[in-house]
Amino acid sequence: MCGIVGITGDKQVAPILIEGLKRLEYRGYDSAGIAVINQGLKVVKQEGKIKALEAEAAHHDLSGTCGIAHTRWATHGAPNRINAHPHQDDDGSLALVHNGIIENYTVLKTQLLKQGHTFKSETDTEVLAHLISHHYHGNLEEAVQKALSLAEGTYGIAVMHADEPGKIVGARKGSPLVVGVGQGTNYLASDVAAILGETRQVIYLDDGELAVLTPHDVRVLGIRNELLTKEIQEITWDLDRIQKGGYPHFMLKEIHEQPETIVDAFRGRILPETGDVKLSGLRLTDWELRNVRRIIILACGTSFHAGLLGEYLIEEYAGIPVEVEYASEFRYRSPVIEPGTLCLTISQSGETIDTLEAMREAKRRGAKVLGITNVVGSTIARETDGGIYIHAGPEIGVASTKAFTSQVTILVLLTIMLGRRHSISSERGMRLLQELQRVPEKIRQILARDEEICEIAAVYKNHSNFLYLGRGYNYPIALEGALKLKEISYIHAEGYPAAEMKHGPIALIDPDMPVVVICTRDGSYQKIKGNVQEVKARSGKVISIVTEDEEEIAAMSDHVIRIPASSEILSPLLAVVPLQLLAYHIAVMRGCNVDQPRNLAKSVTVE
Ligand code: AGP
């Protein structure tokens, strides 16, 4: 999730652009840059924090009344100065900043190289800059429209050309972009937070729209180049509320982002015609994929729970033996790595020291190591032989939510890729992919039940112990639900395989220990129903997560949360959402610091 700010008017813009970037820092980023028009284009870019950009900018003349600026959350290309935005064309007369992913950038880049363009960076964004330049004949908005008609993917962009000083062109498709209307100055931003200090009058662009800004005019054009009349809205929120997208906490914002982040995880990676997937970052040949004999998954915390799902998925659909290890345990024992072993490390941050060191140990013992991470250029991403970015955007809340569902989505894609090279047909692959693409809408249906879940949270918020039960694909979700609750509400919660209850935990059952049971209609439905009956027979309280048409378990439960029906392997992506919300609401009601729970860090980079 990159940050964009653009300003054109009658005042010096560099300091205002930098201030705007600072207001976007909360989103997370790895590099930043600024461009100002004044007798040509001046561009300063820097890896690292905005203060590094400020220090570098002090050595340049950035005077000027029209400029754009950017904070980068890397998706293609390592986080460094060369890959930072703004990107320019060959003669440096055009500057562009971008938020999103251009899916067909390699095809476009090949064509542009043949037409004599030269590239400096590894990014998809630089391709867009050259493409617009290639179609530029004196009118920037026309060149942008032409170029975007050839690009596939998502974008929010701001573009300037030295031949048209004072003009900024913005366009959006899939990534937010807002116009700020001022007096003699107009603004463009990826997020209202960036320009709140300058104006509260904003125009939200919709997908397919393009805005042309000059100091005294704003024009918004539609897909057919028609001039649109857009409503100017007054922003009443304060900065803190805006940075959370209107939600009271980053965690709730990120829970609600999941329909979009799951799409971002599979965007551009599905091959519907063959029921297959493409995961270019894996850097594994088909031969290597067909000859994987064993997979070891290494992770911690929530990522470990995603790894457990990976075990169930890959063993069922690819027939490859998988073991999931706590990275902290793996690295200190003497693991046996045979030829044909593939080691998969899962880490949102890509910096977790236990996972990193376990990955290094596996590598030392001869395994090929892959990473499933969220942070481009993170240590794990750089040290593995290949990997897959989950594209979840910055996850600010310490409790991992959207990263988890994106990790699971990637594991479903990886399972299909392995399965199509081992045992599953293209038809089965197609069905799985079609079902996966229906998950975001089903999650929206669950999110719409947030109020119901909040009411249930109010009933149980004062309990001191919880038990979470699940079977099969929902056993890892029981673990994840328990982790969510304990880490943000400080209530003791344990996740257990439901059948294990009779081997000990059943001694704990009483009215003071609520039992959350995930009872989606799948292969173990009858068994899990028996577990619910065992709890009720001992006066336990049951909160059941059931498929929307289920009656029997619902009738015996104290509270019920319904989720849409889905295939067994995708039900975890749905069942986890009510558990995230339940934990969130209980923690809020207990007055806990939901985004920064006590004693926890977002990334555990020390032993
Ligand atoms: C999850 O909500 C926790 N914040 C924690 O368990 C986390 O999943 C774990 O520390 C692993 O982090 P990583 O995915 O960045 O490696």
Residues whose N, C-alpha, C, O or C-beta is under 5 A from the ligand:
A	BS01	AGP	C300 G301 T302 S303 I346 S347 Q348 S349 G350 T352 V398 A399 S400 A601 K602 V604
